[in-house]
Amino acid sequence: MVSPAELSSLETAIRELRERITAAADELVGTSDEDVAVDLYDVERSLRTAERRIIKATDGLNH
């Protein structure tokens, strides 16, 4: 059975990945590869949604 601790670990991993992707996108803004930054920001938004849903799931396990 999945534990709140395991979900918390997954949330941390997603948050760290999201932060890395955002940093990479930020570096591309204003360059000839800005279209790649737009794609990376889309990925960042998806990861932010995943992060929120894992937090919600963790809260659900705790109740």
ZIRA-V154107 format. One record per residue. RES is the residue in three letters. PHI is phi in whole degrees, 0 to 359 (* if undefined). OMEGA is omega in degrees with one decimal (999 if undefined). Layout:
BEGIN
[[RES PHI OMEGA] [RES PHI OMEGA]]
END
This chain:
BEGIN
[[MET * -179.8] [VAL 286 -178.6] [SER 252 174.0] [PRO 303 179.7] [ALA 295 178.8] [GLU 294 178.0] [LEU 295 177.3] [SER 297 177.7] [SER 296 177.3] [LEU 296 178.4] [GLU 299 178.3] [THR 297 179.9] [ALA 297 179.0] [ILE 295 179.4] [ARG 300 -179.7] [GLU 296 177.6] [LEU 295 178.3] [ARG 300 179.4] [GLU 297 178.3] [ARG 294 179.8] [ILE 294 178.6] [THR 298 178.7] [ALA 298 178.7] [ALA 295 179.1] [ALA 297 -179.9] [ASP 302 -179.8] [GLU 292 -176.3] [LEU 269 179.5] [VAL 297 178.9] [GLY 85 177.7] [THR 251 177.5] [SER 291 178.8] [ASP 258 -177.8] [GLU 299 177.1] [ASP 296 176.1] [VAL 291 177.2] [ALA 301 178.6] [VAL 300 177.5] [ASP 297 -180.0] [LEU 294 176.0] [TYR 295 174.5] [ASP 296 177.4] [VAL 297 179.6] [GLU 301 179.5] [ARG 296 178.3] [SER 296 178.6] [LEU 292 176.9] [ARG 297 177.0] [THR 296 178.2] [ALA 299 178.9] [GLU 300 179.1] [ARG 296 -178.7] [ARG 289 176.3] [ILE 292 176.6] [ILE 299 178.3] [LYS 298 178.8] [ALA 296 178.2] [THR 298 177.5] [ASP 299 178.9] [GLY 296 177.4] [LEU 289 -176.8] [ASN 279 -178.5] [HIS 251 999]]
END
